[in-house]
Amino acid sequence: MNFYKQAADILDRLGKKEGSIKGLTLGNAEVTDKKRMYAVICETLKHNTTLSLVLQESKLLVLEKKLTRSLALLLLHDLLMQSRGIQASDAWPMKQAVMRHKARLKAEFVKAKIKVGAKKDGLIEGEEELLLPRYVRVNLLMKTPQQVIDAFIADGWTFLPEPPSPPAPPPANTFHRDEHLDFMLVFPPKSDLHLHPLYVSGVLILQDKASCFPAAILAPPKNAYVIDGCAAPGNKTSQLAMGMGNGGKIIACDLDLRRLNILKRLTTKAGCTNITALNTSFLTLDTTTPDNSKVSHILLDPSCSGSGIINRLDHLVDAYAEEQEQATILETTTTGGAAERAAAEEKKKERLLSLGEFQVECVSKAMTFPNVRKISYSTCSIYAEENEHVVTTLLKKHWPTWKLTPRSKVLPTWHRRGYPSEVCDIPGLVSTDEDRAKIADCVVRAVPGGPDGDLMNGFFVACFERVGKNSLPGLSPVWKGPSIGGIKRAHEEADEADDTTTEAATEGSSPAKKKKKNKKKKKKKNTVDEAGDSASAAGRGVGGEGDEVEGDEASGDDE
C-alpha cells in the first residue's frame, strides 16, 4: 500500500479512536517502515491546528474532491514542513492534486502561522513549549530519594541543591529535587530514562508533576480502604499504594480492560501488593458490600477534555478527533461563514457541559459511600466548566454535609489556586467576592507549559471532606450563620456513620462491653450540639475528627 494512503488510514482510525498511535504504527504488522510512520503521524498531529487552517482557508478539499481530509493533512505537512517535500512519485494523482495549488498553499501557510501565533515551522505557541522538564517519581516502596540521587551522581549527573531561579527546566546533565513534592526528581527535557536500571526495576516512575497532586492531597492513612475510581493506566494508583506503604486496600476501577491490564502490569512492576483491579464502572459499584462500606478515601480523575495536556500522545489524538469532527461542519460548506463557526463552537460548549455533568455524577456517587471521609477530584483541563463550575455545583448539591478541604491541607505552598471569577453563587454559602476568593483558595490549578505557565501539564484538584462535629469554621458550613440547623443535621448523620463503623469493628466484643457502649451512645444523643461546635472552635483541626492522625501517618520523612 502507498505509504501516504496507509498513514491516512491510520489517521482516520485514530480519529475514530480505534487504537493508539503506537499500536497502529510501531505495533502494526502491516506497516513496514514503522519509525517513519510513527514520526509522520506524530508530527502531523502536533501541527494539526496550523495545517487544518491552511486546509480550510485554501479550500483544497473543495477544489480537489478526490483528496480526503487525512491524506491532505499528511501531504500538506510534508510539502510545507519537510525540506524533502512529498516523498512520492510525481505521477501520483494525489500528489499532483496538491502540487497544483503549491503557491496558494504556501501563502496560506504564512497567514496561518501569523493567525495562530506560530513562531517557527507552523508550530503554534502552545505546541512550541513542549520542552517541559522530565519529572520522575521515586518509588518509596523500593528506595529513598537520597539513594536515587546518589545513584545518579555516581552515573555522572550533577545534583543541584536548589531548583533554577526563576523557574526553568534544569540544564543538561543536571537534576534537582522538586520543591513541592519530596519524592519527585526533576531532569532536563527529553531525558530518556526508559533503559535506566532504576526505571526498568520499578524504582523510577515517569509521571508528570501535576499528575502527582491528587494522591498527595488525598493522603490516605496506611490502613485505609481506598477507591481509585478512574484508575488506568495506574500511576496515581501506585502513588497511593506508595503513600500507604502497601497497607490497607486499594480498589482500582476502570471500564477499559486494555488499560486496566496496563495498570496491573505497571503496579506489579512498582511492587504494589494492596491493589485489587476491577474491570467495571465506578458508577455501578455497590456501596454496601463489606469492602466498599469500609472505604474512607476516594480518588477521582474522571474523563475530561484533556485541554491541559501538552506533551502526551493520547491528547494529540483526542484533539485531532475533536477538530476533525468540527472541521466537517466547516468544510462541507463553501461559505465558511459565521453560522458554521458558531455551530462548531456551540458543539464544543455542549461537550464541556456534558463532561461537567458526568464529573458531578462521579463525585456525587463517591459521596454516597457510607464511611467515606475524603474525596479528591481532579482533571487535566483548563476549562472552568470542568473545574470551578463542577466544584460549585457539588457544593450546591451536597453542602452542608460536605465541604472543601482548606488550603492548609491542599498543597499550601503551591502558589496557583482557583479562579474566583469562575466560582458561582451558592445560596447561604457564596454571595460575595470574599466568599468566592475563599472557595478558589481551597483548590489547586496548574497552568500548562512555560515560561508563564508552571512547567507541567495543566491540572486542577479539589478535595472534599465530610463534615463532622469537630470541624472548624472557615470553609466549613458554620462559615454562614443561618445554616446552623443544617449543620446540626449533617453532624448527626456523620456521628451515626462513625457509630456504625465502630459497631462493625466491635462485633466480636462481649455483651457487657456492648451494653456499656449503648449507654454511651444514649448519653451522646442527649448532649447539646453546641458543645461539639464549641470544641471545634477551640482549635482542634480543620478536618473531621481523625484527619489530623491521617495527616501524620501519611506525611512521614521520605528518606
Disulfide bonds with the S-S distance in Angstrom:
none
